[in-house]
Amino acid sequence: MSTTEEYLDGLLQETMGQKEMIVNILPTRTWNRLGMNESQIQIEWPEESVLIKPERLAAGVTWEKEISGKEWNEIQTGMGREYDAMAEECGTAGANRTDTVNGTVVAEENAGAGSIYRLTAEAAAVLQNENTEWTVLCVDYKNGSYQNRLFLDAKENSRLKVLIVFRSGEDAQGTSSFQVKVHAEKNAKVQLQEVQLLGDRYTCLSDIGASCGENATFELLKLELGAGKVYAGCLTELEGKKSAFDAKIGYYTSVNQKLDMNYTVRHRGKKTESMMEVSGVLQDDSSKLFRGTIDFVPGCAGAKGTEREDVLLLGDDIVNQTIPLILCAEEDVEGNHGASMGDLDDATLFYLCSRGLSREEAERMVARARIDALNELVADEAVQKQVQEFMNQKR
C-alpha cells in the first residue's frame, strides 16, 4: 500500500469512527515471531460516557466530577501511551462539583454526564478505623461505545476502598473503555476491586495506573468473566520506601473469548514489595495472553517481587500464552516468577466421577472453585451473588 493509500485509509477509518492503536506493550521486547510484544487493536471511537453515581459512598470520601485530568498525566498506565492519549482526548466533563456532604450523596438531579470522576480520601476521616467502608460503583452499559476515567486520590495516612462492577445487557454490544489512576500518598492504603460482567458482544478496555509513596499500599482484585474481547493493563510505580503492591487476578473464558493482559510493577523505592497472583480457566477455542513484569530499577535495594500464574485448560484449540518477565538493574533484590498450566488431573477427575459426576460436571466444579475463591474476597455480598448468577449462565 502506498503512502497516499495509507493516508486515505486512515481518513476513512476516522470518518467511520474507527481507532487503531497499539496497547499492552511489553517493557522489554522478545522475539517478534511470538506475537507477544504488544497488541494492535481497532475499536469504535468512544462517543459517550456513562453517568456514574456511587451506589454506596464511604464516610469521609468525596465524590467529584472533574473538568480536566491534566494533573494526573504523569501517572502512566498499563495499556500504554496511545490508549492514555485517547482517554485524555475523550475526557469531557461538566463543571467541577462535589457530590457529597459528610459522606452523603447530594444534588443527584443535576449530576450531568461526564467522563472524569475523582474519589478522594482524607486522613482525618478514616485513619482511626482500619475497617473503612467500601465505596461501590456500578457501571451499566447499553449499546454504544463509552469512555470514562476515574481518579483515586488517597491522601497521607488515609484509606480508600473502591469496588467497581461493569455490567451490560445480555444482547448489548459495544465498547467499554474505563481507566483508573491511583495516587497513594505516604502511609495511604488503596484497595481497588473490579468485577467485569459484560455480555459477550462487548469489547472491554480496562486500564490502570498507580503511584505509591512512602509506605503506601495498593491492593488490586480483578475478575475478568465477561466480554468477547478483553484488553487489560496495569502499571504500578512503587516510588516510596517500603511501598507495596498486591494483585489477585482471576479469569474464566467462554468459547471464542479473547483475553489480553499486561501487568507491570516497577520497583523504585528501597525495600518495596510486590505480589501478583493470577488464576484462570480457558475453555474451547478461547485465547489468553498474560504479560507479567517485575522491574527492579537502580536504587531499589532490598526490594522483593513475586508473580505466579496457574491456568486450567478445558477443551481443545486453546491458545494460552504467558510471559513472566523480571528486569533487574539492582543487585540487592529478590525476584521470583512461575507459571503452571494443564487440564484436570486424572486422580481428581476419577475421584469426582466416582461420586456420580460426569466429566463435564467435574471439570465445571473445579473451574468454578477458582472463581468462587476470589469471589469470596469481593467486598459486597450483592455483587458476589451477581457473580454467581453470571457464572451459572456462562457456557
N, C-alpha and C positions, 0 to 999 in steps of 0.2 A: 504494500500500500504506500502511495506517495505521501509526501508531507502535506500537500493540499488535500488529499483524500482523508488523511487522518484528522486534519483541522475541521473539515466539513462534517466528518463523522462525529467529532466531539461536539460541534454545534448542534447537530441533530439530537444527540443524546441529552444535551442540556435542555433543548426545546421540549423533549418528551418527558422531562423531569427525572432523567436518569443521572446517577452519580457513580463514577468509578473511583475507587480508592484502594490503597494498599494498607492493610491493617495487620495487627498481631505479628510485628516484626521481631524476629529472634535477635537478642542483643549482639550475638556474635554468629556470623554465618557459618553454616555447614555446607555439605555438598548440595549443589543445586538440584541434582537428579533426584534427591529425596523429596523435594517439594515441600519442605518444612520451614524454610527461611522466613516466609511471610505468606499472607493470603491476599489475593486480589478479588475484590467483590464489586458488584454493581447493584445499587439499590435505588429505590424511588427517593427523590429528594424530599425530605420532611416538609410538609406543608402546614401541619397543625401541632399544637401542644395539648396535652391532656391537662385539664383543670384538676389540680390535686389539693385535697383538703385532708388534714390528718383525721383518721377515724378515732384515734386516741392520741392526745398530746401530753407528754410527761410534764409534771410540775417543774417550773424553773427553766423550761426550754422555750425559746422564742421561735416562732414560725414567721418568715418574711418572704415577700416576693421582691425580686431584685430587678433593677434596670440593666445592669451590666455585670459580667463576671470577670472583668479585666484584672482585678486584684488577685484572682485565683489562677491566672495564666501560667505562673511559674510552676505550678504543680503539674507534672507530666503524668500521663495515664498509660494503661497497658495496651490499648488498641493503637496508640501511636499518634503522631502529629497530624496526619491527614484527617483522621476522624475528629481529633480535638479541634482542628480548624473549622470543620463542618459544624460541629456542635456550637462553637462560638459564633459562627456566622448566622446560624439558625436561632440564636438566643435572643428572642424578642419578648419583652415583658412590659407590663404597665409600671406605674409609679411605685416606688418603694413604699411598702405598707406593712406594719406589724399586725399580725392576726391574733395576738394573744394578749390577755391581761391577766397576770398571775396564773398563767398556765391554762386559761380558758379561751376557747376559740370565740372570736367576735367578728362582726361585720361580714358575715358569710354572704349576704345578698349582693355585696359589691366586690366579691373576690376577683372577678375578671379572669381572663385567660392569660397565661404566660408560661414561659418555658424555663425560667430560672427561679429556684427557690433556695432558701437558706434556713437551716436549723442551727441555733446557737445555744450552747450550754454554758452558763456562768457558774463559777466555782461555789459562790456563796450559797446557791440554792440546793446543791446536791452533794457537797463534799462529805458531809457527815453521814450520808446514807448510801452505803455501797450497793444496796438493793434498789437502785434507782428505777423508776418506772420506764416502760418502753413506750416510745412513740411509734404508732402504727400507721403506715401509709398504704392505701390500696390504689393501684393504678389500673384502670379499666379501659380497654381499647375496643373500638369499633372498627369498621372498615376504614382504611386510610394509612397514611404514613406520618408518624409522630416523633417529635424530638423534645426531650425535657432534660434539664440539668438540675442537680441538687448539690448544694454545698453544706457540708457538716463541719461546723466550727466549734471545737471543744477548747474552751479557754483553760488557762492554767489551773490545775487541780480539779478539773470538772469531770463529770461522767456523762456520756451521751450514748443512748441505746436506741437504735432505729431498726424497725422491721418493715420491709417493703415487699408487697405482693403484686405481681404482674399477672393480669387476667385478661382474657378475651372470650367472646362468644365462640362456640364450637365451630361455626361456619364463617366467622370473621376472617378477613385476610388483610394483610398489610405489613408494615414495618414498625417495630417498636425500637426506638433509639433512645437510650437512657444513660446519662453519665452522672457519676457521683465523684465529687472531690472531697477529700478529708484533710482537715488541718487539726492536728492534735498538739497542743502546746505542752509545756513542761508538766509532768505528773498527770496528764489527762489520760482518760481511757475512753476509746470509742469502740462500740460493738455494733456492727452492721450485719443484718441478715437479709438476704434477697431470695425470695421464693418465686420461681418463674413457672407459671401455669398457663402459658399461651396455647392457642389452638395450632394444629399442625399446618395451617395455611399462612401462618405468620413467620416473618423473619425477625429474629431478636438480636439487637446490637446492645451489648452491656459493657460499659466502660467504667473503670475505677482508677483513681489516682489518690495516693495518700502521702502525707508528710508528717513524720513523728518527731517531736522534740525530745529533750532530755527526759528519760524515764517514762516516756509516753507509750501507750499500748494501743494497737489497732487489731481487733479481732473480727474476722470475717467468716460468715457461714453462707454458702450459696447452694441452692438446689436448682439444677437445670433439668426440668422434667418435660417441658413442652416446646412448642415451636418447631417448624420443619427445618429451619436453619438457625443456628446459634453461633454468634461470634462474640466471645467474651474476653476481656483483658483486664489485668490489674497490675499496677506498678506501685510498690510501696517503698518509700525512701526512709530508711532508719537513720535520721540525721543526728539525733541527740544521743549522748551516752546512755547506755542501758535501755534504750528504746526497744520495743518488741513488736513482732507481727505474728499472728497465728491465724491460719486459714484452714477451713474444712470445706471441701467442695464435693458435692455428690451429683451424679448424673444418671439418667436412665433413658436410653434412646428407644424410639419406636422404629418400625420398619421404614427404611429410606431416610431417616433423620440424619442431619449433619451437625456435628459439634466441633467448633474450632476455638481453642483456648490458649491464652498467653499470660502466664503469671510470673512476675519478676519481683524479687525483693532485693534491694540494693543496700548493703551494709556500709554506712559511712561513719557512724559513731563507734566509739570503743565499747566493748562488752555488749554489743547489741545481739539480739536473739530472734530467730525466725523458725517457724514450723509450717510446712504446707503438707496437708494430708488430703489425698484425692481418692475417692471410692466411686466406682461406676459400673454400669451394666450396659452392654451393647447387644442389640438384637439384630435379626436378619437384615442384611443389605444396608445397615447403618454405618456411619463413619465417624471417627473421632480423632482429633489431633490435639495433643496436650503438650505445650511448651512450658517447662518449669525451670526457672533460672534463679540461682542464688549468686549474687555478685558481691564479692568482697573487694572493696576498693582500698587504695592506700590510706592508712590511718585508722583502720577499724580493728586494731589489735584486740584480741580477746573475744572476737565475735564468733557466734555459733549459728549454723543454719542446717536445717534438715528438710528434705522433701521426699514424700513417698506416694506411690500410686498403686492401687490394686484394682484390676479390671476383670469382671466376669463376662465371658464371651458365650452368648447363647444364639446359636444358629450358624448359618453359612454366609459367605460373601461379605464378611465384616472387614472393614478397614480400620485397624487400630494402630495409631502412630503415637509414640511418646518420645520426647527428647528431654531427659533431665540434664541440666547443664549447671556446672559450678565454674564460675570465673574467679580466679584468685590472684590478686595483686598485693596481698599482705601475708606475711609469714605466720604470724601468731593467730591463726583462726582454725575453726573446726567445721568442716562441711561434710554432709552425708546425703546420699540420694539412692533411691532404689525404685524399681518397678516390677510388679508381678502381674501375670495375666494367664488366663486359662479358662476352660469350661468347668462345669461342676464335677468334682472328683467322684470316682466310682464308689468309694466307700460311703460317702454321704448320700449319693443317689440310691444305692442299694438299701441303705437304712430307711430312707423316706418311702421308697417304693414298697418295702416290706411292711410299712404301716398303712398300706392301702392307697397311697398316692400314685397317680400316673407320673410318667417322666415330666410331662409338661407342667403338671401341678407342683412337682418337687422343685423344678427349676424356677418357677414363678415365686414359690415361697422363699427360697434362698435369695433370689434377686430382690424381692420386696423387703427382706430383712435389712439389707444395706441401706435402703432409703428410710425405712422406719427408724433405724438407729439415729440417723441425722435429723429426721423429722421430730423426734423427741426433744431435740435441742431448740426447736423453734419456740419463740417466746410467747406465742399466743395460741391458746387451745382451739379457738375457732379456725385459725389458719392451719393448724395441724389437721383438723377434720377436713378442710378443703383439700389438703394434700392427699389424704387418704381417699377421698371421693374421686379426685383426679386420677390417682393410680388405679383405682378399681375399674375405671373406664378405659385405661390405656391398654393398647393391644400388646 
